[in-house]
């Protein structure tokens, strides 16, 4: 009977090796799944979790079987407490122990695989967060960034690049840079650095945006993999349009200053040489030469002073002494200073009655210079027998005073009106009418807008005359009185 039970037990446990094999295959499958998940960076983590869920349920079932087999082993040992273990009983006991050991190993492997799966999931989440952080940084910087792979396919581009080249980065992913970006010079530079395998390449690029041209300082860099092979190219574009404009303005400024300084210096030098050579034979000639030298020296002094004042205002280094002033008194004093100059050309200056409430909080010398410059220009470009008027208006609603200088002069062409306040600008058609440096009106604009927070304006018609003027805020107490 014992022999039959042992055989029965043996036959029942013949499946144990197959079970052990199944366990090994399951463990191997799970390892393959873990490896596949680690290698395939684009396989969703949920697929790995689903695989773990599929293996977890059999593991629970095998744990239950483990407990049952342990009880079976104890029962076999208790069935023959005083005897030596028989052959068939020994085989059954050995098989039971092997099955228990296999199941324990399977349980340990399951726990280890679960831990590896958790670690892998955490690493993938960390990588995803790092990727998102890097993309956010790239998309928030002002410089344009374009990244392509080793086959010139777009991998990444930020919003600045989209605005510059007019394309959508999202819809252009996996497309070549030549297909997505319509700028042959940029595309050629990207391909050139990849093919030449240069570490870096710097190139100045011009891109048309509407009616304006923008200049970009482009830096192309190769991306290399662990084998030092070219894996892609990154391009960074920095807008240097403003720097280029400033550089051009500096060059123009130096050119204009040199020209303006050269003219009076040449006159001073020429007449001084004539005096030294004794070409002035009488007192009248000597007086004439000296007068010319003096006038040119004064012109040179005015030019230098205007340049220095504009430079001080633009840099914020000029000293400003603001106080409450009457605009009517400032206008009266300026008219008195310019009257003799107007009389030389038989030009009449009209001044309206003073406004009672015209107090402004301003620098007296600066505002006086503004009014004198406008009156001087009006007289300068008005033919003999013409007229110049100066008037002021208080705008109670906006709390500003408006001063206008109207002349019956030669006028300004429409295409030149927007440039008359530019530095060193002079209307080409009017250069023969009067001399000038092209700095007077620019100084007016700097004083009114930069120092006093106002604005300048101009209106003109060729052959009929021009109106130049400015607006500045009323004094604080004056604004309250006017509005009341």
MIVO-929746 format. One line per field, with one value per residue (C-alpha): residue in three letters; residue number from 1; x, y, z. Coordinates in steps of 0.05 Angstrom, whole numbers, padded with zeros to 5 digits, always signed. Layout:
residu: [ALA ...]
num: [NUM ...]
px: [X ...]
py: [Y ...]
pz: [Z ...]
END
This chain:
residu: [UNK UNK UNK UNK UNK UNK UNK UNK UNK UNK UNK UNK UNK UNK UNK UNK UNK UNK UNK UNK UNK UNK UNK UNK UNK UNK UNK UNK UNK UNK UNK UNK UNK UNK UNK UNK UNK UNK UNK UNK UNK UNK UNK UNK UNK UNK UNK UNK UNK UNK UNK UNK UNK UNK UNK UNK UNK UNK UNK UNK UNK UNK UNK UNK UNK UNK UNK UNK UNK UNK UNK UNK UNK UNK UNK UNK UNK UNK UNK UNK UNK UNK UNK UNK UNK UNK UNK UNK UNK UNK UNK UNK UNK UNK UNK UNK UNK UNK UNK UNK UNK UNK UNK UNK UNK UNK UNK UNK UNK UNK UNK UNK UNK UNK UNK UNK UNK UNK UNK UNK UNK UNK UNK UNK UNK UNK UNK UNK UNK UNK UNK UNK UNK UNK UNK UNK UNK UNK UNK UNK UNK UNK UNK UNK UNK UNK UNK UNK UNK UNK UNK UNK UNK UNK UNK UNK UNK UNK UNK UNK UNK UNK UNK UNK UNK UNK UNK UNK UNK UNK UNK UNK UNK UNK UNK UNK UNK UNK UNK UNK UNK UNK UNK UNK UNK UNK UNK UNK UNK UNK UNK UNK UNK UNK UNK UNK UNK UNK UNK UNK UNK UNK UNK UNK UNK UNK UNK UNK UNK UNK UNK UNK UNK UNK UNK UNK UNK UNK UNK UNK UNK UNK UNK UNK UNK UNK UNK UNK UNK UNK UNK UNK UNK UNK UNK UNK UNK UNK UNK UNK UNK UNK UNK UNK UNK UNK UNK UNK UNK UNK UNK UNK UNK UNK UNK UNK UNK UNK UNK UNK UNK UNK UNK UNK UNK UNK UNK UNK UNK UNK UNK UNK UNK UNK UNK UNK UNK UNK UNK UNK UNK UNK UNK UNK UNK UNK UNK UNK UNK UNK UNK UNK UNK UNK UNK UNK UNK UNK UNK UNK UNK UNK UNK UNK UNK UNK UNK UNK UNK UNK UNK UNK UNK UNK UNK UNK UNK UNK UNK UNK UNK UNK UNK UNK UNK UNK UNK UNK UNK UNK UNK UNK UNK UNK UNK UNK UNK UNK UNK UNK UNK UNK UNK UNK UNK UNK UNK UNK UNK UNK UNK UNK UNK UNK UNK UNK UNK UNK UNK UNK UNK UNK UNK UNK UNK UNK UNK UNK UNK UNK UNK UNK UNK UNK UNK UNK UNK UNK UNK UNK UNK UNK UNK UNK UNK UNK UNK UNK UNK UNK UNK UNK UNK UNK UNK UNK UNK UNK UNK UNK UNK UNK UNK UNK UNK UNK UNK UNK UNK UNK UNK UNK UNK UNK UNK UNK UNK UNK UNK UNK UNK UNK UNK UNK UNK UNK UNK UNK UNK UNK UNK UNK UNK UNK UNK UNK UNK UNK UNK UNK UNK UNK UNK UNK UNK UNK UNK UNK UNK UNK UNK UNK UNK UNK UNK UNK UNK UNK UNK UNK UNK UNK UNK UNK UNK UNK UNK UNK UNK UNK UNK UNK UNK UNK UNK UNK UNK UNK UNK UNK UNK UNK UNK UNK]
num: [1 2 3 4 5 6 7 8 9 10 11 12 13 14 15 16 17 18 19 20 21 22 23 24 25 26 27 28 29 30 31 32 33 34 35 36 37 38 39 40 41 42 43 44 45 46 47 48 49 50 51 52 53 54 55 56 57 58 59 60 61 62 63 64 65 66 67 68 69 70 71 72 73 74 75 76 77 78 79 80 81 82 83 84 85 86 87 88 89 90 91 92 93 94 95 96 97 98 99 100 101 102 103 104 105 106 107 108 109 110 111 112 113 114 115 116 117 118 119 120 121 122 123 124 125 126 127 128 129 130 131 132 133 134 135 136 137 138 139 140 141 142 143 144 145 146 147 148 149 150 151 152 153 154 155 156 157 158 159 160 161 162 163 164 165 166 167 168 169 170 171 172 173 174 175 176 177 178 179 180 181 182 183 184 185 186 187 188 189 190 191 192 193 194 195 196 197 198 199 200 201 202 203 204 205 206 207 208 209 210 211 212 213 214 215 216 217 218 219 220 221 222 223 224 225 226 227 228 229 230 231 232 233 234 235 236 237 238 239 240 241 242 243 244 245 246 247 248 249 250 251 252 253 254 255 256 257 258 259 260 261 262 263 264 265 266 267 268 269 270 271 272 273 274 275 276 277 278 279 280 281 282 283 284 285 286 287 288 289 290 291 292 293 294 295 296 297 298 299 300 301 302 303 304 305 306 307 308 309 310 311 312 313 314 315 316 317 318 319 320 321 322 323 324 325 326 327 328 329 330 331 332 333 334 335 336 337 338 339 340 341 342 343 344 345 346 347 348 349 350 351 352 353 354 355 356 357 358 359 360 361 362 363 364 365 366 367 368 369 370 371 372 373 374 375 376 377 378 379 380 381 382 383 384 385 386 387 388 389 390 391 392 393 394 395 396 397 398 399 400 401 402 403 404 405 406 407 408 409 410 411 412 413 414 415 416 417 418 419 420 421 422 423 424 425 426 427 428 429 430 431 432 433 434 435 436 437 438 439 440 441 442 443 444 445 446 447 448 449 450 451 452 453 454 455 456 457 458 459 460 461 462 463 464 465 466 467 468 469 470 471 472 473 474 475 476 477 478 479 480 481 482 483 484]
px: [+00000 +00057 +00090 +00026 +00019 +00091 +00081 +00018 +00056 +00113 +00065 +00033 +00100 +00124 +00096 +00142 +00201 +00153 +00128 +00200 +00213 +00151 +00175 +00243 +00210 +00164 +00224 +00261 +00201 +00198 +00272 +00263 +00205 +00247 +00304 +00257 +00226 +00295 +00319 +00257 +00254 +00190 +00149 +00098 +00112 +00040 +00059 +00111 +00062 +00011 +00063 +00079 +00005 +00000 +00057 +00036 -00027 +00008 +00060 +00006 -00022 +00048 +00057 -00006 +00020 +00085 +00048 +00011 +00075 +00108 +00049 +00055 +00128 +00113 +00057 +00104 +00154 +00100 +00072 +00134 +00162 +00204 +00227 +00279 +00255 +00239 +00261 +00194 +00182 +00252 +00239 +00174 +00208 +00265 +00216 +00177 +00239 +00261 +00193 +00193 +00263 +00243 +00182 +00223 +00272 +00215 +00187 +00255 +00262 +00191 +00208 +00273 +00239 +00186 +00240 +00276 +00210 +00198 +00269 +00260 +00194 +00226 +00284 +00237 +00196 +00260 +00284 +00216 +00217 +00288 +00268 +00208 +00252 +00303 +00248 +00217 +00284 +00296 +00227 +00232 +00298 +00295 +00348 +00323 +00344 +00339 +00364 +00370 +00394 +00447 +00400 +00382 +00313 +00285 +00285 +00271 +00256 +00232 +00180 +00233 +00256 +00184 +00174 +00238 +00229 +00153 +00142 +00110 +00159 +00106 +00085 +00156 +00184 +00219 +00220 +00286 +00308 +00306 +00233 +00211 +00252 +00251 +00319 +00372 +00431 +00412 +00398 +00465 +00502 +00469 +00488 +00558 +00578 +00551 +00588 +00653 +00649 +00673 +00661 +00632 +00614 +00596 +00557 +00520 +00450 +00400 +00326 +00270 +00212 +00157 +00187 +00248 +00312 +00338 +00410 +00426 +00491 +00486 +00528 +00525 +00553 +00559 +00530 +00572 +00553 +00595 +00633 +00649 +00606 +00563 +00494 +00463 +00472 +00446 +00438 +00429 +00409 +00420 +00387 +00440 +00398 +00399 +00474 +00484 +00440 +00478 +00544 +00520 +00495 +00563 +00598 +00550 +00559 +00635 +00629 +00581 +00620 +00684 +00652 +00620 +00684 +00725 +00687 +00696 +00767 +00785 +00758 +00794 +00859 +00853 +00840 +00892 +00944 +00925 +00935 +01002 +01023 +01005 +00951 +00907 +00937 +00889 +00849 +00784 +00812 +00842 +00776 +00739 +00786 +00783 +00707 +00704 +00752 +00709 +00643 +00673 +00701 +00632 +00601 +00652 +00637 +00562 +00572 +00615 +00567 +00507 +00543 +00562 +00492 +00460 +00510 +00497 +00421 +00425 +00471 +00430 +00490 +00463 +00445 +00373 +00347 +00271 +00228 +00160 +00164 +00118 +00119 +00097 +00160 +00205 +00173 +00181 +00255 +00268 +00233 +00275 +00339 +00318 +00288 +00353 +00366 +00295 +00302 +00363 +00317 +00258 +00218 +00161 +00152 +00082 +00070 +00001 -00023 +00004 -00037 -00052 -00046 +00016 +00062 +00108 +00157 +00219 +00292 +00295 +00358 +00337 +00267 +00294 +00343 +00286 +00245 +00306 +00325 +00255 +00251 +00321 +00304 +00239 +00275 +00333 +00288 +00238 +00252 +00259 +00194 +00161 +00132 +00141 +00090 +00096 +00036 +00017 -00045 -00063 -00097 -00134 -00160 -00090 -00054 -00003 +00017 +00029 +00078 +00078 +00125 +00093 +00133 +00120 +00185 +00205 +00172 +00194 +00179 +00133 +00186 +00233 +00183 +00193 +00269 +00278 +00290 +00343 +00415 +00454 +00395 +00385 +00334 +00372 +00330 +00341 +00416 +00429 +00379 +00417 +00475 +00469 +00496 +00433 +00437 +00391 +00325 +00353 +00373 +00302 +00274 +00322 +00306 +00230 +00220 +00278 +00285 +00214 +00171 +00137 +00133 +00153 +00113 +00120 +00074 +00098 +00080 +00130 +00127 +00078 +00116 +00123 +00097 +00145 +00125 +00126 +00082 +00105 +00064 +00038 +00064 +00031 -00007 -00024 -00056 -00103 -00121 -00133 -00177 -00215]
py: [+00000 +00046 +00029 +00047 +00112 +00128 +00113 +00156 +00211 +00203 +00207 +00269 +00302 +00285 +00352 +00388 +00390 +00418 +00468 +00488 +00495 +00538 +00581 +00589 +00609 +00658 +00689 +00692 +00724 +00776 +00792 +00799 +00845 +00887 +00890 +00908 +00964 +00992 +00990 +01018 +01088 +01103 +01043 +01069 +01051 +01025 +00966 +00944 +00954 +00911 +00856 +00858 +00854 +00792 +00759 +00781 +00738 +00672 +00690 +00696 +00628 +00597 +00626 +00591 +00526 +00536 +00536 +00473 +00437 +00455 +00424 +00362 +00354 +00358 +00306 +00258 +00264 +00252 +00191 +00149 +00180 +00120 +00090 +00108 +00142 +00093 +00101 +00125 +00167 +00197 +00215 +00249 +00287 +00308 +00331 +00369 +00404 +00420 +00448 +00490 +00515 +00532 +00569 +00607 +00626 +00646 +00689 +00723 +00735 +00764 +00812 +00832 +00841 +00884 +00926 +00934 +00953 +01006 +01033 +01034 +01071 +01123 +01133 +01141 +01192 +01230 +01230 +01255 +01312 +01331 +01331 +01376 +01424 +01429 +01442 +01496 +01530 +01529 +01555 +01613 +01642 +01700 +01673 +01625 +01552 +01499 +01427 +01374 +01302 +01269 +01266 +01341 +01326 +01376 +01350 +01414 +01488 +01542 +01596 +01649 +01606 +01597 +01672 +01686 +01633 +01629 +01555 +01509 +01466 +01416 +01401 +01402 +01348 +01292 +01337 +01360 +01430 +01447 +01426 +01464 +01529 +01572 +01605 +01575 +01609 +01582 +01512 +01512 +01531 +01474 +01423 +01451 +01445 +01373 +01352 +01388 +01362 +01429 +01437 +01508 +01557 +01630 +01665 +01731 +01720 +01771 +01754 +01795 +01807 +01846 +01911 +01907 +01869 +01836 +01815 +01754 +01728 +01653 +01600 +01529 +01472 +01398 +01346 +01283 +01215 +01169 +01146 +01218 +01213 +01271 +01260 +01327 +01403 +01458 +01530 +01591 +01658 +01723 +01786 +01840 +01888 +01942 +01935 +01943 +02005 +02036 +02020 +02053 +02113 +02120 +02118 +02170 +02213 +02213 +02228 +02286 +02315 +02311 +02346 +02401 +02413 +02415 +02473 +02526 +02503 +02510 +02581 +02600 +02570 +02604 +02674 +02667 +02648 +02710 +02754 +02722 +02731 +02805 +02801 +02849 +02917 +02962 +02964 +02948 +02884 +02863 +02876 +02835 +02776 +02778 +02781 +02719 +02682 +02702 +02681 +02614 +02604 +02618 +02569 +02517 +02531 +02523 +02458 +02429 +02454 +02423 +02357 +02357 +02375 +02320 +02270 +02291 +02286 +02218 +02191 +02222 +02261 +02331 +02374 +02396 +02453 +02452 +02507 +02537 +02586 +02628 +02605 +02674 +02706 +02654 +02667 +02743 +02737 +02692 +02740 +02798 +02758 +02740 +02807 +02838 +02777 +02781 +02855 +02842 +02803 +02850 +02794 +02811 +02771 +02767 +02751 +02740 +02766 +02728 +02671 +02679 +02607 +02582 +02559 +02501 +02462 +02464 +02482 +02555 +02553 +02490 +02513 +02581 +02546 +02506 +02568 +02605 +02547 +02543 +02619 +02620 +02564 +02599 +02665 +02629 +02592 +02649 +02695 +02770 +02806 +02744 +02735 +02690 +02679 +02647 +02627 +02583 +02545 +02512 +02444 +02439 +02369 +02339 +02387 +02410 +02475 +02477 +02526 +02535 +02574 +02588 +02616 +02634 +02602 +02553 +02493 +02420 +02363 +02309 +02254 +02296 +02316 +02252 +02262 +02335 +02319 +02267 +02280 +02318 +02314 +02372 +02378 +02371 +02422 +02475 +02469 +02529 +02572 +02573 +02540 +02494 +02434 +02391 +02388 +02444 +02408 +02343 +02382 +02410 +02340 +02314 +02372 +02368 +02292 +02264 +02318 +02345 +02287 +02325 +02317 +02355 +02363 +02392 +02407 +02436 +02450 +02467 +02541 +02560 +02551 +02506 +02500 +02473 +02465 +02426 +02406 +02400 +02387 +02445 +02453 +02407 +02462 +02494 +02429 +02428 +02502 +02493 +02432 +02465]
pz: [+00000 +00017 -00049 -00087 -00049 -00064 -00138 -00139 -00105 -00154 -00214 -00185 -00176 -00246 -00266 -00219 -00268 -00320 -00270 -00255 -00329 -00335 -00278 -00312 -00378 -00342 -00307 -00373 -00407 -00352 -00360 -00435 -00422 -00375 -00425 -00482 -00441 -00423 -00496 -00528 -00502 -00538 -00512 -00462 -00390 -00385 -00429 -00378 -00321 -00357 -00365 -00292 -00275 -00319 -00282 -00213 -00211 -00226 -00174 -00121 -00142 -00137 -00068 -00046 -00077 -00040 +00026 +00006 -00014 +00051 +00088 +00043 +00061 +00135 +00127 +00090 +00146 +00199 +00161 +00179 +00242 +00265 +00200 +00148 +00087 +00032 -00040 -00066 -00005 -00012 -00085 -00066 -00010 -00056 -00110 -00059 -00034 -00105 -00121 -00058 -00074 -00145 -00122 -00072 -00126 -00170 -00114 -00105 -00179 -00182 -00126 -00159 -00226 -00193 -00161 -00228 -00260 -00207 -00216 -00291 -00285 -00239 -00287 -00346 -00307 -00289 -00361 -00384 -00333 -00353 -00426 -00412 -00371 -00427 -00479 -00435 -00427 -00502 -00517 -00468 -00492 -00540 -00588 -00642 -00635 -00690 -00679 -00734 -00732 -00775 -00834 -00831 -00802 -00753 -00682 -00643 -00658 -00610 -00621 -00638 -00696 -00719 -00721 -00758 -00813 -00813 -00802 -00751 -00711 -00690 -00761 -00786 -00741 -00780 -00842 -00870 -00855 -00929 -00933 -00871 -00876 -00938 -00930 -00976 -00941 -00872 -00899 -00937 -00874 -00834 -00887 -00896 -00823 -00819 -00882 -00865 -00792 -00765 -00690 -00698 -00753 -00745 -00799 -00806 -00835 -00863 -00859 -00888 -00840 -00875 -00901 -00855 -00857 -00793 -00784 -00742 -00714 -00726 -00691 -00718 -00675 -00689 -00640 -00633 -00604 -00560 -00622 -00640 -00702 -00725 -00694 -00711 -00715 -00670 -00695 -00650 -00681 -00642 -00669 -00678 -00720 -00667 -00657 -00731 -00733 -00674 -00708 -00772 -00733 -00700 -00767 -00795 -00734 -00740 -00814 -00804 -00746 -00785 -00844 -00801 -00762 -00825 -00857 -00803 -00788 -00862 -00863 -00799 -00825 -00893 -00866 -00812 -00865 -00906 -00845 -00831 -00904 -00901 -00954 -00914 -00931 -00894 -00830 -00866 -00896 -00830 -00795 -00848 -00842 -00766 -00768 -00812 -00766 -00706 -00738 -00759 -00689 -00660 -00709 -00688 -00615 -00626 -00663 -00607 -00554 -00590 -00597 -00523 -00501 -00543 -00516 -00444 -00453 -00486 -00432 -00376 -00349 -00362 -00302 -00302 -00259 -00264 -00234 -00245 -00304 -00346 -00419 -00442 -00411 -00442 -00510 -00501 -00484 -00544 -00592 -00566 -00580 -00651 -00672 -00697 -00741 -00769 -00784 -00827 -00874 -00865 -00832 -00785 -00721 -00692 -00619 -00589 -00521 -00461 -00431 -00358 -00336 -00372 -00317 -00333 -00290 -00334 -00342 -00362 -00404 -00441 -00459 -00479 -00526 -00556 -00572 -00599 -00644 -00673 -00685 -00715 -00764 -00783 -00798 -00833 -00883 -00895 -00954 -00945 -00931 -00901 -00831 -00771 -00716 -00648 -00606 -00547 -00527 -00462 -00466 -00400 -00414 -00425 -00378 -00430 -00463 -00538 -00570 -00646 -00692 -00760 -00819 -00892 -00914 -00969 -00937 -00932 -00982 -00954 -00958 -00914 -00859 -00818 -00817 -00799 -00725 -00741 -00723 -00777 -00825 -00873 -00928 -00993 -01030 -00976 -00966 -01013 -00975 -00909 -00875 -00815 -00778 -00775 -00699 -00678 -00687 -00658 -00596 -00592 -00594 -00541 -00493 -00502 -00503 -00462 -00409 -00403 -00424 -00480 -00555 -00618 -00682 -00752 -00810 -00876 -00948 -01002 -01023 -00967 -00902 -00842 -00771 -00718 -00645 -00581 -00522 -00450 -00386 -00345 -00274 -00223 -00188 -00254 -00279 -00219 -00229 -00303 -00293 -00237]
END
